[in-house]
Every structure is written in structure tokens, then in C-alpha cells.
Amino acid sequence: MRIAVGGIHIECSTYNPVLTEERDFRVLRGDDLLESPYFSFLADYDATFLPTVHARAIPGGPVARETYERIKSDFLAELRACSQLDGLYLAMHGAMYVEGMEDAEGDWIAAARELVGDECLVSASYDLHGNVTQRIVDALDMFSTYRTAPHIDVEQTMRRSVSMLVRGLKEGVKPTLLWVPIPVVLPGECTSTEDEPAKGLYSRLPLINDDPVVWDASLLVGYVWADEPRATAAAIFTGTDRNVLAREAKAVATAYWDARHDFRFGCETGSVEACVKRAIASRTAPVVLADSGDNPTAGGVGDRVDVLAELIRQHATGVVVAGIADRIAVERCFEAGEGSEVEISIGGTIDKRDTLPVTTRCIVRNLCDSEIDAEREAVVTIDGIQVVLSAKRRPYHYLDDFARLRLDPRNAKIVVVKSGYLSPELASIANPNLMALSPGVVDQFVERLPRLRKRSPTFPFDRDFEFVPEAVVSARSQ
């Protein structure tokens, strides 16, 4: 069995004005792809895997058209060079938006299908916050998505996708693929699988998979910060009995629809002002406060200072803020050196539309240098607040992210991170976890974001309508 491997993995907020460019992607080719930790599990399969191109970037703004076309061209060139292919595995995210193009994954997957031909089996794995269209479904034979948020089953999902592909090739079976669009699109922070009702909904999927005719049962939450018609939840099933697949997919879709009013944030939430006040008053620590509207791992810009400004206004102490993307401020800190007192402007250097920077005097506490200027970081102290500044936008979701900067969030009274729901490591130390419903391009109040292209009616933007699930079969399964 000869199986090509490739894909593109990014989540793009269409409200983010900052284009994602080639320098923002980590692109794997050749042996680097197969030997990377991300794809090392492929060695467990009795098949020959042929690397093409896999590009991955942290969530952000739309992908620059030129960047997308260049990466896609490289991928197709490598795919074309893979002769006598039996299968193709695409490791995708599903919420990419390309400058001037809707349904970017549809463009990528359809181009791959056209190149490999009708006889080649194609399987894809997705993030559960991906969006799907009929064009995507029509080009695939098999499909799997994460079943956890936060995502702790990435490898398991990729294995499900590859296992189906290997099974189909060994058994000479082309399974049926069908989907049921669900006119609901909610923020991931409302639909964490650690909380009900998502926890119960997703726990059903492995049980459905126990039926031998169901190869995979997947449920997409969708990506709400994409102002595209395809932004919607969906049940997507792969298997060998069309009637069973349709019945089960419609049942899952109906259950999701029926639970639409029950989704809630899994932690205490409030305005920036209220959350800072609550954190200061807390008798337990560390309070981990998520700045949700500017979360880089959801597509946020990462340079807003709404929470920092409020911490200063309320005279908070014992605080670690990680982090704020500001290359100019980082460079200023490196020029001054550790231990220096400097006056700097923090924030508002990437998205200057509706946020003001914080200008203040601070002490440069420590510097984290790198051969690559964009990787440099600095920690500054503003009275009782330690602020991590990064030359490029990035998340701080793991304890090692802090340890590298000689910080220990476990010893802080308040830890502020640009996040929505917390990573498992930060959730384990949060005492308590608060989430500020802060402004930004991944605003949790999705109803107050412009809706120009989203399908109507869709909950929660529209509420007075009915939904009858319909299963639509892939053109490959006709």
C-alpha cells in the first residue's frame, strides 16, 4: 500500500485584520515530515507512507493568497511525484480562510482529489472546530474529527483516519461518507467536552462506533469566528451501511440541536473589570484569568492590553500577565538590558483599530534571547505586575512556557493568559479559573460581531426557526 501524506492546518478568524504569511507556517517535507513527532505514529502501520507537504501555523488572520497558493503548489507538486498511489491521508484543521477565497479547505482537497484520481482513497482528519462543505465531503472517502476540547486526542483522531484508510485498502472497500449540517455555531469555550452538554454528546460517539458498520462517528462544533456560509456544526459519519449511518448521524444532529440552549461557559465569567476585581478579592490562589477575546489559539491578534490596563487601574499585585505580543517593546527592553528602568508603550502594535496601548515605566526583569529576533521575549515589572512581552504573538499555556522565563505561575496570586478554556496544565493549578469576556477578534459575544456571510438562519444569531436533519451523501458514495 502506497499512501501519500500531507495537508494544511490553521484556524483563521475573518475578523482578524493581520494576514498570516509564509513565515508564520512551519512547513514539513520529505523525511522531516515522517520523522516529526506529529506523524511518528505512521510507523505503526503496514503501509508505505510517502511525504508531500504539511504546513501548520498557530491560529490567526486570513492566509495571504500568495502564501496559500505557493504552499498548495508545493503540495501538489510533491503529490504528483508520488507514483502509483493507493491512498492519500490529509491532516487538516478545517477553519482556514484564505484572502479572497471562501471554503479554502474545499479548494485544497478538491485539487488533491483531481490529481490523484477517482480510484485513490482519500481520508482526512479535522479539528472539531473545523467547518465543512458539500465540496469537501464530495472529494473524500473517510473523515474523522477530534472528540475532545481542549484537544487531548489529536493523535487518536489521526490514527482513526489512517486506520480507516488502511482498512479500506486492505479489504478493498470504499465506504460511504455522509453528513448532516446543523444550523448551530457556538464558541469553543461554550462547547468544551469537559462540561455538559458537550461531554455527554461526545461520549455517545465511541458507542456508535462499536457498530461494525460504522467506521467513524464525528461531530463538528464548527468555527464561529469565520464569517462564511460554511460556519456551522455538523455530524459526519463513515461506514458501510448507508441507512445506519444516516439514522445515527441524524440522531446525533438532533441531540446537538436540542441541546443548543444548554451550552454554557465552563467557568465563572464576567467583564474585564468584574473579573479583575474578583481575582484581587480571591482568598485562594493562583487565580487564572483568561483574556478570551484576544486568544491567539483561537485566532486572536494577541496584542490587546485591556486586562493589563484594568489590573493597573485596580492596583493589583502578585500578578503574572503572559503574554502580550509587542516586538517594538521587546526590542526596547533588549536595548535597555536586564535591571534597567525604561518607559515603554505596550500593546496595540499589530491591530491598531480599537485598542490603546499602555504607556508606563517598568523594570526589565529578565530577557529570553534567541538567534531569531521574532522568538525573543522579555519580562518587565510594573509595580506588582510582571508582564511577559513576546516579539511575535504566541500562547502561554504550559508550565514550561513560564519556567523558560524564570517564572512560576503556581506562586502568583493572579495569572493572566490569553486563552479561552484553559489548557489541562493551567486548569490543574487554577484556584479558581475566571474568564473575562473581553473584546477582540475572537469575542465570545459572537452575536455582536458583524455577520455578513454566515448562513441564515443559524443559532444563536437567529432563534425562531425549526430544524429537520437531512443526511447528504458524498458524491463519492453515490
N, C-alpha and C positions, 0 to 999 in steps of 0.2 A: 504493500500500500504506500503510495506516494502522496503526502498531504502537505500542501503549502500553508504557511503561517504568516499572518500579518494583521494590519489594522491601524486604526487611529482612535485615540482615547482622550477626549476633552469634553468638558461641560462649559457651555458659553451662555452667559447672561446677555440677552439682546439689549438690556438697559445699560450695560457697561460700555462706556464710550472708548475704552482703550483696546485697540486691536491686539490680538495675540499673533506674534510673528515667529519666524523660524527659530530665532534664538531662544524662544520660550519652550520649545519642544526638546525632549530627549528622544533622539531617533536611533533605533537599534536596527542593525543589518547583519546579515551573514551569521557567523559563529557567535558574535556578540548577542544576537537575539536568542539563539537557542541556549546559550550558556548563562543568560541572565537569570537571577532568582525568580523573576516573573514567569518565565517559561520553562524552568528546570523540570517541572512535573512531566513534561512531554516524554522524558526518558523512560517513564514507566509503561509506555505503550509500545506494542509490537507493530511499529509502523516507521516509515522513513519520513521525517519531517524536513521540509525544505523552507528555509527562512527567506522572507521577502523584506518588507519594511514594516516596522511598528513604531509609530510616533505617539508620544504621550506628553501632556502638559497639565499643570495644575489648572483648575477652572479659572475662567477669566472672561474677557470680552470676545467679540466675534473674531474668528480666524481671518487674517488678511487673505484676500482672494489669491494673491500671488503666492503666498506661503502654502496655502492649501493645494493649489494646482501643481506646485513643484513637488510636494510630498506625494501627492496622488500619482504624478507622473513617474516618480522613482518607484513607487509601489508596483504600478502596472508593468514597468519595465522589468523588475525583478520577477514578477509573477509570470510574465511572458516567457522568461528564460527557464522556467520550471517545466520541463517537458513531461509528457505522459502523466499528467496529474489525475489522481483518483478523487481527491478531496481538497477542500480549502477550509481552513479554520480562521475566522476573523474575530480578533479580540477587540471589541469596541466599547465605547461608553454609551453613546446614543443621544447625547444632548449637545452635539456640535452645531454651531451656527457659523456659516461662512459668509463673509461680506458679500452682500448682493445675492445670496442663494438660500432658499429655504430647503429643508429636508436634505442636508448635506450628507448624512449617512446613506440616504437613498441614492444619491449620486455616486458615492464611493462603492456601495455594494452592487448597484446595478452595473457599474463599469467592470467590476470584478467578474460578475456573472457573465457578461457579454464576452469577456476574454476567455474564461475557462470553458464555456460552452454548456450545453444542456445536460450532458452526461456526468459531469463532475458534481459531486455532492458538496454543498456549502453549508456550514454551521457557524453560527455567531453567538457570542456571549455578550451580555449587556449589563450595565449598572441598572438597578431598579428605578433610577431617576432618569432613564432614557426615554425618548419619545419615538414612536413607530408610525409608519405609514403603510398603505397598501403596497406601494412600490418596494418597500423594504421586504415585506412579507413575501411578495411575489418572486423575489430573487433568491430566497433562502429555502433550505430543506429542513433545518433544525434551528432551535432557538432556546437560549437559557438566560435567566437573569439572576442577580443576587437575590437572596431571600432575607438578608439582614440589613438593617440600618440603625446604628453605624455598621459599616461593611466589614464583617469579620469572616465572610465566606467567599472571598474573591477567588481563591484557588479552587475551592469546591465547585463553584459555578463554572469556571473554565474547564474543570475536569468533566462536568456534566456535558458540556458542549462537545468536547473532544471525544468522550466516551460514546455519545450518540453517533458521531461521525464514523468512528472506528467500527461500531456495531453495524451500522448501515452498510459499510463497505464489506465487512466480513460475511454478513448474512445476505448480501445482495438485495437489500430492502431500501426503497426510497419512502420514508414515512410521510404522513400527512402533517401539514402545518396549517393551523388556523388561528384566528384571533378574534377577540370581541372588544372593540373600543368602548370605553366607559367615559361618559362626559363629566368627569371629575378631575380636577388638577389642584393639588394641595401642596404646601411647602413640606419638604422632607422633615422639618422639625415637628410638624403635626402628625407625622406618619411613621415615627420610629417604631421598629418592630420589637423594641423593648417594652412598649406600652400598648395597652388596648386602645382601639380595636385591631390595630395592625398586627399585634402579636398573635392574636387568635386567627386572623385571616391567613397570615403566612404559615402558621403551624399546620394548616389544612393541606398545604401543597405537598409535603412529603408523603402524606397519607394517600393523596390522589395518585402520586407516583408509584404507589405499591401495586396498582393495577398494571399487569404486564403489557396492556395495550397502550398505556400512557408512558411515553418515553420521557417527557418533561412537562411539568406544570409551572408556568411562570406568571407572575403578576407584577406589572409595571405601575408605579405610582405616577411616573412622568416627571417632567422638569417644568416647574411653574414659571420660572423667570425667563422662559423663551416665549416671546410674543409671536408664536407661529400657530397655524391651524392644527398641527400635529401634537401640540402640547395637551396630552390627555392621558389618563390611566388606561390600562389595557390588560386583559387576560390573554396569554399566548400559549398555546398547547401544541406539543409534538407527539405523534404516536401512530398507531396502525389501525385504529378503529375510529372512523370519522364521526360516527354517531355518539360514541362515548366521549370523544374529545369535545364535540360541540356541547353535549349535555353538561359536562363538568366545567368547561370554560364559561358557559352562560351562568352556571350556578355560582362560580367564583365572582363573576362580574356583578351579579345581582346582590351578593353578600356585600361587596365593596360599596355598591350604590346605596344599599340600605343602611350602611354604617356611616354615610358621609357626614351626618350631623354630629357624630360621636367622637370624631378625631379632635384631640386636644394636645397642647404642648405638654411634654412630659415633666416639666419642672416649673417652678414659680417664675412668672414673667411680669413685666411692667415697663414703664417708660424708663429712659436713661436716668432721669432724676430720681425716680422712685427706687430703682434697683441700687443705685449708689447709696442712697440713704439707708436702705435695708441692709446693705453689705456693711456699712460703717457701724450700724447698730447691732449687728450679729454678735452673739456671745460665743459662737463656735467659729472655728477656722480650720482650713482656709475656705473662705467663700470664693467659689469660682464663678466669675461673672462673664457670660458670653455676650459679646458685641455682635449680635446676629445679622444686622443689616449690612455689615461690611465684611462678611465672612469670605476669605479668599477661596476656601474649599467648596464654596457654592457658586462662585463667580464674582465675588465682591472685589472691589478695587484694592482695599487694604490700607488706604492712607487717610481714612477719616479719623478725627480726633474728638468726636462728640463725647465719648466716655471719659477720655483724659481731661477734657475741659471741665466736665462736671465733677470729677474727682478733685481737681484743684479748687474749684469753687466751693466744694463742701469740706475742704481741708482734710481729706482722707490721708491716712498714714499706714505704713506697713503694707504697701501695695506694690505689686509687680504687674506691669502692663506689657503684654507680649502679643504681638509687636505692631509697630506702625511702619509702613513702607515709606521711606523718605531717603533717597540716595544723596540728596544735597546735604541733609542734616548729618548723615553718616560721614560724608567726606569732611564736613566741618569738624566733626569730633576727631577724626584721624589727624587732621591738621593741627588741632589743639593738643592732642595727646592725653593719655590717662592721667587723672588727677587734676586736670585743668578745669577752670571755671569759664564757661562760654555762654554767650547769648545766642540762641538758635531759634529758628522757626520750624515747628514740627507739623507735618501733615499738609494735605491739600496740594501736593505737588504733582499728582498724577491725574486726578479728576478734580478740576478746579471749578466745577459748575455751581455747587451749592454747599460748599463746606469751607469754613475759615480755619486757618492754621492756629496753633497755639504758639505764641512767641514768649519765651521765658529764659531766665538764667538757670543754668544747671551745671552739675559737676559730671565730667566724663568719668564714669566709674570703671569701666573696662572696655577693651576693644577686642574683637574677634576678627583677625585678619585672614585674608585669602589671596591666593595668586590671581584670582578672578575678582575684579572690583565689585561686580554685581553680587558676589557672595559675602561681602563684608557686613559685619554687624557691630553695633555699639550699644552699650548700656549707659544711660545717663540717669542722674538722680535729681529730682525736683522736690526739694524738701523731703517728705516721707514717701515719695513715689519713685520707684525705679521703672524706667521706660526702656524697652528694647526697640532699637531702631534697626531696620534692615534695608540694605541697598536695593533689594527687589522685594516685591510682595511675596509673602510666604506664610504658611501657618506655623503655629507653635502648639502642637497637640500632644507631644510626647515629653516625658521627663528628661530624656537625653537632649531635647532642644534647649532646655533650661540649663542643664548641667554643663553643656559646652560653653555657656556664658557665665559660669560660676554663680548660678542662681539655683535656689531650691524652693520651688513653689510650696512645698509642704510646710515651710517655715514662715510663709507670708500670712498676713491677715486676709488680704484680698488679692486674688489673681484674676486679671482681666485677659481674656483671649478672644481673638476674632474667630468666632465659631457659632454654630447653631447648637444642635445637640452635641454633647461632649464626646471626645474620644474615650475609649474604655479606660485608659490610664488616668486621664484627668477626672473622669467621673468617679474613679475609685478613691480620690482624695478630697472631692468636693464636699464641703460641710457648712452650708448647703451649696447647691447649684442654682444660680439665678440666670435668667436670660433676658437681656434688655432688648425690647422691641425697637431697636434703633433704626434711624433712616439709612438708606443706602440702596445700591442697585440690586440687592437681594433682600429687599424689605419683606418682612414676614406678613405685613398687612398687604397682601397681594391685591386686594380689591382697590387699593388706592394707586396702584401702578397703571400706567396707560395700557389700554387693551385695544390695539388697532387690528391685529391679525388673528387673535385667538378665535377658535370656533365658538359660535353661539347657537344654542345655549350650552353653557358649561358651568357647573357648580365649582366654586362659590360665587362666581360673578353673576350668575343667574340662578334663581331658586324656584320659580314657579313653573316647573315643567316635569314631564314624565319621561321615563326611560324604559325601553323594552330591549333587552340584549339580543343582538344578532351575531351569529358566528359567520365569519367571512373566511373562506378557504383560500390558501395561496394558489396562484396560477400554476405553480409547480405541482400542485396536488390534484389538479383537475383531471 
